[in-house]
Amino acid sequence: MSGEAAHRTGPRPVASGRPTDRPRTAVVVITRNRRASLLRTLDRLAALPERPPVTVVDNGSTDGTAEAVRARHPGVHLLTPGRNLAAAGRTYGAAALDTPYVAFSDDDSWWEPGALDRAADVLDSHPRLGLVAATTLVGPNAQPDPLNAELRDSPLGQEPDLPGRSVLGFLACAAVVRRKAFLEVGGFHPLLGVGGEEQLLAIDLDAHGWGVAHCPGVVARHDPDAGPRPGRPVRMRRNELLTAWLRRPLRQALARSVRLALDSRDDPQARLALAQAARRLPAALARRRRTPPRVERRLRLLERSS
């Protein structure tokens, strides 16, 4: 990878309990200027019984993140692309790996012991499965994330060759992907950044024939800061609109644009989301690719049910 500065020290750990020395699942963590939180996450990942290889993609941190990782976790594969790739940093990290499966963590999330082996077993057993959407437990008290119930009750039902209900959404920090499928569809779209970037990936996987399924027995932990997350609501609304222009029929994209424009009359966040989307719209139109009718029908079913 041109422009990449990488650091790797020592042998990669081996997934426990496997008859091969080749681990099935590696973890990719993206981070930017959250050194303390990242080091805590790496401590948690290092303690997992699966001993997964871990790759950190440092999205241009200026707080000494790279140096701290090298000092405290020398076995971690550290990638420093030299700029903020945002969610596309996960794609950058996955492309550098050779394991068949990739689990994603953010710098405030990790995996329950045994979860990565369970995910790999499910992926081994279901060759069309492209992404495992895990259960997420939040905070020190391990409270269920509200999204768990939505995934569990997905109106898309369960397809016979998949291990759980089909979904077209998930939490990126609670997902395990089949690396081949993930890279085949281009990974996380670079236009969206972070915030609601997951649906577009789910749409693209489904459009290419890969299954996206909720597997409740695979559990991720998420311990975000208790305070507000500045800018996230704006990015979520912006990316919802951009996703429509990238993949949905023109009628759907126009309707969402009108709705956001109407909201922007008295909502400053909607106004900012609309402005940000407008700046990115030429790039979205250049990459526009309609989803197959089958996937569009599934999206409309989800919208009607919600």
C-alpha positions as CSV (number, residue, x, y, z in Angstrom):
1,M,0.0,0.0,0.0
2,S,1.6,3.2,-1.1
3,G,1.9,5.9,1.5
4,E,1.5,3.5,4.3
5,A,3.6,3.4,7.4
6,A,3.2,0.0,9.1
7,H,4.5,-1.4,12.3
8,R,4.5,-5.1,13.2
9,T,6.6,-6.7,16.0
10,G,6.6,-10.3,17.0
11,P,4.6,-13.3,15.7
12,R,0.9,-13.1,15.3
13,P,-1.0,-14.9,18.0
14,V,-2.9,-18.1,17.2
15,A,-6.6,-18.6,17.6
16,S,-7.0,-21.0,20.5
17,G,-8.4,-24.5,20.1
18,R,-7.9,-24.7,16.4
19,P,-6.0,-27.5,14.7
20,T,-4.2,-25.0,12.4
21,D,-1.7,-22.3,13.0
22,R,-3.7,-19.9,10.8
23,P,-6.3,-17.8,12.7
24,R,-9.7,-17.5,11.1
25,T,-10.6,-14.0,12.3
26,A,-8.6,-10.8,12.7
27,V,-9.8,-7.6,14.3
28,V,-9.6,-4.2,12.7
29,V,-9.9,-1.1,14.9
30,I,-10.1,2.4,13.6
31,T,-9.2,5.3,15.8
32,R,-8.5,9.0,15.8
33,N,-7.2,11.1,18.8
34,R,-8.6,8.7,21.4
35,R,-5.5,7.2,22.8
36,A,-6.6,6.2,26.3
37,S,-9.8,4.6,25.0
38,L,-8.0,2.8,22.3
39,L,-5.4,1.3,24.7
40,R,-8.2,0.1,26.9
41,T,-9.8,-1.6,23.9
42,L,-6.5,-3.2,22.9
43,D,-6.1,-4.5,26.5
44,R,-9.5,-6.2,26.2
45,L,-8.8,-7.7,22.8
46,A,-5.4,-9.0,24.0
47,A,-7.2,-10.9,26.8
48,L,-9.6,-12.8,24.5
49,P,-9.1,-16.6,24.5
50,E,-9.1,-16.6,20.7
51,R,-6.0,-14.4,20.7
52,P,-7.0,-12.7,17.4
53,P,-4.5,-10.8,15.3
54,V,-5.3,-7.1,15.7
55,T,-4.8,-4.3,13.2
56,V,-5.2,-0.6,14.2
57,V,-5.8,2.0,11.6
58,D,-4.8,5.3,13.0
59,N,-6.8,8.0,11.1
60,G,-4.3,10.8,11.4
61,S,-4.2,11.1,15.2
62,T,-2.1,13.9,16.7
63,D,-2.3,12.8,20.4
64,G,0.5,10.2,20.3
65,T,-1.7,7.3,19.6
66,A,0.7,5.5,17.3
67,E,3.6,5.8,19.7
68,A,1.4,4.6,22.6
69,V,0.3,1.5,20.6
70,R,3.8,0.6,19.7
71,A,4.9,0.9,23.3
72,R,2.1,-1.0,25.0
73,H,1.0,-3.4,22.3
74,P,4.0,-4.1,20.1
75,G,2.3,-7.2,18.6
76,V,-0.4,-5.1,17.1
77,H,-0.2,-4.4,13.4
78,L,-0.4,-0.6,13.2
79,L,-1.3,1.2,9.9
80,T,-0.9,4.9,9.6
81,P,-2.3,6.1,6.3
82,G,-1.4,9.7,7.0
83,R,-4.9,11.0,6.7
84,N,-8.3,10.5,8.1
85,L,-10.0,7.7,6.2
86,A,-12.9,7.6,8.7
87,A,-15.0,4.4,8.2
88,A,-13.1,3.5,5.1
89,G,-10.1,2.9,7.4
90,R,-11.8,-0.4,8.1
91,T,-11.6,-1.3,4.4
92,Y,-7.9,-0.2,4.4
93,G,-7.2,-2.5,7.4
94,A,-9.1,-5.5,6.0
95,A,-7.2,-5.2,2.7
96,A,-4.0,-5.6,4.6
97,L,-5.1,-8.9,6.2
98,D,-5.1,-12.5,5.0
99,T,-7.6,-14.1,7.4
100,P,-10.9,-15.2,5.9
101,Y,-12.9,-13.2,8.4
102,V,-12.6,-9.7,9.8
103,A,-14.2,-8.4,13.0
104,F,-14.5,-4.7,13.5
105,S,-14.1,-2.8,16.7
106,D,-14.1,0.9,17.4
107,D,-11.7,2.4,20.0
108,D,-14.5,2.1,22.6
109,S,-15.7,-1.4,21.8
110,W,-14.4,-5.0,21.9
111,W,-15.7,-8.6,21.8
112,E,-16.9,-11.0,24.5
113,P,-14.7,-14.0,25.1
114,G,-15.6,-16.8,22.6
115,A,-17.6,-14.4,20.3
116,L,-15.1,-14.4,17.5
117,D,-14.9,-18.2,17.4
118,R,-18.7,-18.4,17.4
119,A,-18.8,-16.0,14.5
120,A,-16.2,-17.9,12.6
121,D,-18.1,-21.2,13.1
122,V,-21.2,-19.6,11.7
123,L,-19.4,-18.2,8.7
124,D,-17.7,-21.6,8.1
125,S,-21.1,-23.3,8.1
126,H,-22.9,-20.8,5.9
127,P,-20.9,-20.1,2.8
128,R,-23.3,-17.4,1.5
129,L,-23.2,-15.4,4.7
130,G,-21.2,-12.2,4.2
131,L,-21.8,-10.4,7.5
132,V,-22.7,-11.4,11.0
133,A,-24.6,-8.6,12.8
134,A,-23.9,-9.3,16.5
135,T,-25.7,-8.5,19.7
136,T,-24.4,-5.4,21.4
137,L,-24.2,-4.8,25.1
138,V,-23.6,-1.2,26.2
139,G,-21.7,0.3,29.1
140,P,-20.2,-1.2,32.3
141,N,-23.6,-2.8,33.2
142,A,-23.9,-4.5,29.8
143,Q,-27.3,-3.1,28.9
144,P,-28.8,-4.3,25.6
145,D,-28.5,-1.8,22.8
146,P,-31.9,-0.9,21.5
147,L,-30.9,-2.0,18.0
148,N,-30.7,-5.6,19.2
149,A,-34.5,-5.8,19.3
150,E,-34.8,-4.4,15.8
151,L,-32.4,-6.9,14.4
152,R,-34.1,-9.8,16.3
153,D,-37.5,-8.8,15.0
154,S,-36.5,-8.0,11.4
155,P,-39.5,-8.3,9.1
156,L,-37.2,-9.7,6.4
157,G,-37.4,-13.1,8.1
158,Q,-34.9,-15.9,8.0
159,E,-33.6,-17.4,4.7
160,P,-33.1,-21.1,4.7
161,D,-29.3,-20.9,4.0
162,L,-28.6,-18.3,6.7
163,P,-28.2,-18.7,10.4
164,G,-30.5,-15.9,11.6
165,R,-32.9,-13.2,10.4
166,S,-31.8,-11.2,7.4
167,V,-31.1,-7.5,8.2
168,L,-30.1,-4.4,6.2
169,G,-28.5,-2.6,9.1
170,F,-26.1,-3.3,11.9
171,L,-23.5,-1.6,14.2
172,A,-20.1,-1.5,12.6
173,C,-18.4,-2.1,15.9
174,A,-20.5,-5.3,16.3
175,A,-20.0,-6.9,12.9
176,V,-17.9,-9.7,11.6
177,V,-17.5,-10.0,7.8
178,R,-16.3,-12.5,5.3
179,R,-13.3,-10.7,4.0
180,K,-13.8,-11.8,0.4
181,A,-17.4,-10.5,0.3
182,F,-16.5,-7.3,2.1
183,L,-13.7,-6.4,-0.3
184,E,-15.8,-7.6,-3.3
185,V,-18.4,-4.9,-2.7
186,G,-15.8,-2.2,-1.9
187,G,-16.1,-2.1,1.9
188,F,-17.3,1.0,3.6
189,H,-18.0,3.8,1.1
190,P,-15.4,6.6,1.4
191,L,-18.0,9.2,0.7
192,L,-19.9,8.7,3.9
193,G,-17.3,8.9,6.7
194,V,-18.6,7.8,10.1
195,G,-22.2,7.9,11.1
196,G,-24.9,5.7,9.5
197,E,-22.4,4.2,7.0
198,E,-23.6,0.6,7.8
199,Q,-26.7,0.5,5.7
200,L,-25.0,1.1,2.4
201,L,-22.6,-1.8,3.0
202,A,-25.5,-4.0,3.9
203,I,-27.3,-3.0,0.7
204,D,-24.3,-3.7,-1.4
205,L,-23.7,-7.1,0.2
206,D,-27.3,-8.1,-0.4
207,A,-27.2,-6.7,-4.0
208,H,-24.2,-9.0,-4.7
209,G,-26.0,-12.0,-3.3
210,W,-24.3,-12.1,0.1
211,G,-26.4,-12.7,3.2
212,V,-26.4,-10.2,6.1
213,A,-27.8,-11.9,9.2
214,H,-28.3,-11.2,12.9
215,C,-26.6,-13.9,15.1
216,P,-27.7,-13.2,18.7
217,G,-25.1,-15.6,20.2
218,V,-22.2,-13.5,18.9
219,V,-21.8,-10.6,21.4
220,A,-19.9,-7.4,21.2
221,R,-19.3,-4.9,24.0
222,H,-19.6,-1.1,23.5
223,D,-18.7,1.5,26.2
224,P,-19.0,4.9,24.6
225,D,-18.4,8.2,26.4
226,A,-21.5,9.3,28.3
227,G,-21.4,12.8,26.9
228,P,-23.0,14.0,23.6
229,R,-21.4,13.1,20.3
230,P,-21.1,16.5,18.4
231,G,-22.0,16.3,14.8
232,R,-23.2,12.7,14.8
233,P,-27.0,13.5,14.2
234,V,-26.0,15.7,11.3
235,R,-23.8,13.0,9.7
236,M,-26.5,10.4,10.2
237,R,-29.1,12.5,8.3
238,R,-26.6,13.5,5.7
239,N,-25.6,9.9,5.0
240,E,-29.2,8.7,4.9
241,L,-29.7,11.1,2.1
242,L,-26.5,10.3,0.3
243,T,-27.2,6.5,0.6
244,A,-30.5,7.2,-1.2
245,W,-28.8,9.0,-4.0
246,L,-26.1,6.4,-4.3
247,R,-28.5,3.3,-4.5
248,R,-32.2,4.1,-4.3
249,P,-34.6,4.9,-7.2
250,L,-34.8,8.5,-8.2
251,R,-38.2,8.9,-6.7
252,Q,-37.0,7.8,-3.3
253,A,-33.9,10.0,-3.4
254,L,-36.0,13.1,-4.4
255,A,-38.5,12.4,-1.7
256,R,-35.8,12.2,1.0
257,S,-34.2,15.4,-0.3
258,V,-37.6,17.2,-0.1
259,R,-38.2,15.9,3.4
260,L,-34.8,17.1,4.6
261,A,-35.2,20.5,2.9
262,L,-38.6,21.0,4.6
263,D,-37.1,20.0,8.0
264,S,-34.3,22.5,7.4
265,R,-36.6,25.5,7.5
266,D,-36.7,25.4,11.3
267,D,-34.1,22.8,12.2
268,P,-30.4,23.9,12.1
269,Q,-29.1,20.3,12.2
270,A,-31.2,19.4,9.2
271,R,-30.0,22.6,7.4
272,L,-26.4,21.6,8.0
273,A,-27.0,18.0,6.9
274,L,-28.6,19.2,3.7
275,A,-25.7,21.5,3.0
276,Q,-23.1,18.8,3.6
277,A,-25.1,16.4,1.4
278,A,-25.3,19.0,-1.4
279,R,-21.5,19.4,-1.4
280,R,-21.1,15.6,-1.8
281,L,-23.9,15.1,-4.2
282,P,-21.8,15.3,-7.4
283,A,-19.5,12.6,-6.1
284,A,-22.5,10.5,-5.2
285,L,-24.1,10.9,-8.6
286,A,-20.9,9.9,-10.2
287,R,-20.9,6.6,-8.2
288,R,-24.6,6.0,-8.3
289,R,-25.6,2.4,-8.9
290,R,-29.2,1.3,-8.5
291,T,-29.9,-1.7,-6.3
292,P,-31.7,-4.7,-7.8
293,P,-35.5,-4.6,-7.5
294,R,-35.3,-7.4,-5.0
295,V,-33.2,-5.4,-2.6
296,E,-35.3,-2.3,-3.1
297,R,-38.4,-4.3,-2.2
298,R,-36.7,-5.4,1.0
299,L,-35.8,-1.8,1.9
300,R,-39.4,-0.7,1.4
301,L,-40.6,-3.5,3.6
302,L,-38.3,-2.3,6.4
303,E,-39.5,1.3,5.9
304,R,-43.1,0.3,6.1
305,S,-42.6,-1.8,9.2
306,S,-40.8,1.0,11.0
